[in-house]
Amino acid sequence: MAKVLITGASGFIGTHTVLEFLNNGYEVRGSIRDLARAESLKTMLSKHTEHIQNLEFVAASLTEPDSWAEAVAGCDGVIHIASPVPIEQPKDPNELIIPAREGALNVLKAAQLAGIKKIVLTSSVAAVSSNDKGDSAPQTAADWTDINHPTANPYAMSKTLAEQAAWDFVKQHEGMELTTIQPAMVLGPALEADYGSSLEAVYVLMQGKYPMIPHMGFSIVDVRDVANLHRLAYEVPEATGQRLLCANGFRWFKAISACLSNEFPAYDKKLPSRELPDFVIKILGLFDPVMAFTVKSLGQQVDYDCTPAKALGWNPRSPEDAIKAGAKSLIDLGVV
């Protein structure tokens, strides 16, 4: 039975990836920052797998290089997911860049010293799409974010620099194999009430926080399909050396809200159906940094070429399935 280290094992993508590997015959060691959470995580995960006995946890921190030797010991491969994902962007990009880049390098160095060959690293479409290509054609694995581009926020900078550092490291160490995964907006079912930042858009809509919504949207992928792609990237030899973009369709906020309204009519009065005029957001952007960043995405549709992932056998759910599953989990967990 192969054993993999999954970093960031308590996060939204991390928990689903732990389940994906457990349910497909692996032993899993999950890294978390605080071992005090280990038992509650096992209790939560045990509701979704019959193989909880094959899971163990270890404490490790992105910015503590000495913590990773024990984490990788005895493992056959590493799935590196841990990285800061904020709801609001910090003023200082280094708050995200340093832990993301240094964390990736700390994990890779520990894996290399332990003789581990195969690494799968979670990046993001944020490391692909802030460039001058615009919405004229789908972004591909050959595209990279320009960290000096006006649309590159601190999160995009952190994911780009961390992924580039990982590719550079592997090129310098013969025998190591790297595959990176670039998910779009990750929706789908939360497993616990602390759902992190990924489902924030669905939460905000269902809470009725805003009577109108901006004319903007996202490419969407289900968290279960992101987890599945991590396993395929680990198992399929052809995945080595690839950047695998994963999304399955773009949806405007208005369409997301309409999907929720149709599926959950009890929330219909809370869900906005009208779009806020662009000029209003531009005016608000003069005073609100969050709105100022939103201005850059108004009316822009960015699509992604995911054919390399599908060539590995990846068959993702629809955006609507991801939207509805995410909302239902928030309802079932009592979050909304």
C-alpha positions in Angstrom: 0.0 0.0 0.0 1.6 3.3 -1.1 1.8 6.1 1.4 1.4 9.8 0.4 1.9 12.9 2.4 -0.9 15.4 1.8 0.0 18.9 3.1 -2.8 21.3 4.1 -4.9 18.2 5.0 -7.5 20.2 7.0 -8.4 22.6 4.2 -11.3 22.5 1.7 -9.3 20.9 -1.1 -7.1 19.0 1.4 -9.9 17.1 3.1 -11.4 16.0 -0.1 -8.0 14.9 -1.4 -7.4 12.9 1.7 -10.7 11.1 1.1 -9.8 10.6 -2.6 -6.6 8.8 -1.7 -8.0 6.9 1.2 -10.9 5.6 -0.9 -8.5 4.5 -3.6 -6.2 2.2 -1.6 -3.6 4.6 -0.2 -2.2 5.2 3.3 -2.3 8.9 4.0 -0.3 11.1 6.3 -1.9 14.6 6.5 0.0 17.6 7.6 -1.8 20.2 9.8 -0.5 23.1 11.8 -2.0 22.0 15.1 -2.3 18.3 16.1 -5.0 19.2 18.6 -7.4 19.1 15.5 -6.4 15.6 14.6 -9.1 13.6 16.3 -11.9 16.0 15.3 -10.7 15.8 11.7 -10.7 12.0 11.8 -14.2 12.0 13.2 -15.4 14.2 10.4 -13.6 12.3 7.7 -14.7 8.9 9.0 -18.3 9.8 7.8 -17.0 9.7 4.2 -14.6 6.7 4.2 -14.3 3.2 5.5 -10.5 3.5 5.6 -10.0 6.0 8.3 -7.5 3.6 9.9 -5.1 4.3 7.1 -4.9 8.0 8.0 -2.5 9.7 10.4 -1.6 13.3 11.0 1.7 15.2 11.6 2.3 18.8 12.6 4.2 20.9 10.1 4.3 24.6 9.2 5.1 26.1 5.8 7.6 28.5 7.3 9.4 26.0 9.5 11.7 24.0 7.3 12.8 21.6 10.1 9.2 20.4 10.5 9.1 18.6 7.1 11.7 15.9 7.6 9.4 14.0 9.9 6.4 14.7 7.7 7.9 13.1 4.6 9.7 10.2 6.3 8.4 6.9 5.0 6.2 8.4 2.3 6.3 7.4 -1.4 5.0 10.7 -2.7 3.9 14.2 -1.8 0.7 16.1 -2.6 1.5 19.7 -1.6 -1.7 21.6 -1.2 -0.9 23.9 1.8 -0.8 27.6 0.9 -2.5 30.7 2.3 -5.9 31.5 0.7 -7.3 34.7 2.0 -10.8 36.1 1.7 -9.5 39.6 1.6 -6.2 40.5 -0.1 -3.5 41.9 2.2 -1.9 45.2 1.6 1.6 43.6 1.7 1.9 40.9 -0.9 4.7 39.3 1.0 2.2 38.1 3.7 1.2 35.5 1.1 4.2 35.3 -1.1 6.7 34.3 1.6 4.7 31.3 3.1 3.6 30.1 -0.3 7.0 30.1 -2.0 9.1 29.2 1.0 6.6 26.5 2.0 6.7 24.9 -1.4 10.5 24.9 -1.3 10.7 23.6 2.3 8.5 20.6 1.3 10.4 19.9 -1.9 13.7 20.0 -0.2 12.6 17.6 2.5 11.1 15.3 -0.2 14.4 15.4 -2.2 16.5 14.6 0.8 14.1 11.7 1.7 14.5 10.3 -1.9 10.9 10.9 -2.8 10.5 11.1 -6.6 6.9 12.1 -7.3 5.4 15.5 -6.3 2.0 17.0 -7.1 1.6 20.6 -6.3 -1.6 22.6 -6.1 -1.3 25.9 -7.9 -4.2 28.0 -9.2 -5.5 29.6 -12.4 -4.4 32.7 -10.6 -0.9 31.7 -11.7 -2.1 31.5 -15.3 -4.5 34.3 -16.1 -3.2 37.7 -15.2 -1.6 38.6 -18.5 -2.4 40.5 -21.7 -4.1 37.6 -23.3 -7.4 38.8 -22.0 -10.6 36.9 -22.9 -9.7 36.5 -26.6 -8.8 32.8 -26.3 -8.7 30.2 -23.5 -5.7 30.3 -21.2 -3.5 27.3 -21.5 -0.7 25.5 -19.6 1.8 27.7 -21.5 0.4 30.9 -20.1 1.8 32.4 -16.9 0.6 35.3 -14.8 2.7 38.5 -15.0 3.1 39.5 -11.4 3.4 43.1 -12.5 0.2 43.0 -14.4 -2.6 45.3 -13.1 -4.9 42.4 -12.4 -2.3 40.4 -10.4 -3.4 40.6 -6.8 -1.2 39.3 -3.9 -2.8 35.8 -4.1 -2.0 35.5 -7.8 1.6 36.7 -7.1 2.0 34.1 -4.3 0.7 31.2 -6.4 2.8 32.2 -9.5 6.0 32.6 -7.6 5.5 29.5 -5.5 4.8 27.4 -8.6 7.8 28.8 -10.5 10.1 28.1 -7.6 8.9 24.5 -7.6 9.6 24.0 -11.3 13.0 25.6 -10.9 13.8 23.3 -7.9 12.8 20.1 -9.7 14.8 21.1 -12.8 17.9 21.3 -10.6 17.4 17.9 -9.0 17.5 15.1 -11.5 15.0 12.3 -10.9 12.3 14.3 -9.3 8.9 14.4 -11.0 6.5 17.3 -10.7 2.9 17.9 -11.8 1.0 21.1 -10.9 -2.7 21.5 -10.7 -4.4 24.9 -11.5 -8.0 24.9 -10.2 -10.4 27.7 -11.1 -13.0 28.8 -8.5 -13.5 25.7 -6.3 -17.0 25.0 -5.2 -18.7 21.8 -4.1 -19.6 20.3 -0.7 -18.0 21.6 2.5 -17.3 18.8 5.0 -17.4 21.1 8.1 -18.8 24.5 9.1 -15.4 26.0 8.9 -15.5 26.1 5.1 -12.6 28.4 4.5 -12.6 31.0 1.6 -13.7 28.8 -1.4 -17.4 28.9 -0.7 -17.5 32.5 0.3 -19.2 33.6 -2.9 -22.1 31.1 -2.4 -22.3 32.0 1.3 -22.6 35.8 0.5 -25.3 35.2 -2.1 -27.4 33.0 0.2 -27.1 35.3 3.1 -28.7 38.1 1.1 -25.8 40.5 1.9 -26.1 42.3 -1.4 -29.4 43.3 -3.2 -27.5 43.6 -6.5 -24.4 41.8 -7.9 -21.6 43.0 -10.1 -21.4 41.9 -13.8 -18.6 39.5 -13.2 -18.1 35.7 -13.0 -15.7 32.8 -12.7 -14.8 29.5 -14.2 -15.9 26.8 -11.8 -14.7 23.4 -10.8 -16.0 21.0 -8.1 -13.7 20.3 -5.2 -14.3 16.5 -5.6 -13.0 16.7 -9.2 -10.0 18.7 -8.0 -9.2 15.9 -5.6 -9.7 13.3 -8.3 -7.3 15.2 -10.6 -4.6 15.2 -7.9 -4.8 11.4 -7.7 -4.7 11.1 -11.5 -1.7 13.4 -11.6 0.0 11.2 -9.1 -0.8 7.9 -10.8 -0.7 8.5 -14.5 2.8 8.7 -15.9 1.8 11.0 -18.7 1.0 13.7 -16.1 4.6 14.2 -15.2 6.0 17.6 -16.2 2.5 19.0 -16.9 0.6 22.0 -15.6 -3.0 20.7 -15.5 -5.7 23.5 -15.6 -9.0 22.4 -14.1 -12.3 24.1 -14.7 -15.5 23.0 -16.4 -17.3 26.2 -17.5 -17.7 29.9 -16.8 -20.7 31.3 -15.0 -21.6 34.9 -14.3 -22.6 35.7 -10.7 -26.2 36.3 -12.0 -26.4 32.8 -13.3 -25.0 31.4 -10.1 -27.6 33.2 -8.1 -30.4 32.0 -10.5 -29.1 28.4 -10.1 -29.4 28.7 -6.3 -32.8 30.3 -6.5 -34.1 27.5 -8.7 -32.7 24.8 -6.5 -33.4 26.4 -3.1 -36.6 28.4 -3.4 -36.7 29.1 0.3 -33.7 31.4 -0.3 -35.2 33.1 -3.3 -35.9 36.4 -1.5 -32.4 36.7 -0.3 -30.7 35.9 -3.6 -30.1 38.9 -5.9 -31.3 38.8 -9.4 -30.2 42.2 -10.7 -26.8 43.3 -11.7 -25.2 46.5 -10.3 -24.3 49.0 -13.1 -20.5 49.0 -13.8 -20.3 52.8 -13.2 -21.5 52.4 -9.6 -18.8 49.9 -8.8 -16.2 52.2 -10.4 -17.3 55.0 -8.2 -17.3 52.8 -5.1 -13.8 51.7 -6.2 -12.5 55.2 -5.5 -13.1 54.6 -1.8 -13.1 50.8 -1.3 -10.0 48.7 -2.2 -12.1 45.6 -2.6 -14.4 47.3 -5.1 -11.4 48.8 -6.8 -10.1 45.3 -7.5 -13.5 44.1 -8.6 -13.5 46.9 -11.3 -10.7 45.0 -13.0 -12.9 41.9 -13.6 -16.1 43.6 -14.7 -17.5 42.0 -17.8 -14.5 39.8 -18.3 -14.9 36.1 -19.1 -11.8 34.0 -18.9 -11.9 30.4 -20.0 -9.3 27.6 -19.6 -8.0 24.8 -21.8 -8.4 21.7 -19.7 -7.9 19.1 -22.5 -4.6 17.9 -20.9 -6.4 17.0 -17.7 -9.2 15.3 -19.6 -6.7 13.3 -21.6 -5.7 11.6 -18.3 -9.2 10.4 -17.8 -10.5 13.4 -15.8 -14.3 13.7 -16.2 -15.5 16.7 -14.1 -19.0 17.6 -12.9 -20.9 20.6 -14.2 -20.6 24.0 -12.6 -24.3 23.7 -11.6 -23.6 20.4 -9.7 -20.7 22.2 -7.9 -22.8 25.2 -7.0 -25.8 23.2 -5.7 -23.6 20.8 -3.7 -21.8 23.7 -2.1 -25.0 25.4 -1.2 -26.6 22.3 0.2 -23.6 21.6 2.4 -23.8 25.1 3.9 -27.5 24.6 4.6 -27.0 21.1 6.1 -24.1 22.4 8.3 -26.2 25.3 9.5 -24.0 27.9 8.1 -26.8 29.7 6.1 
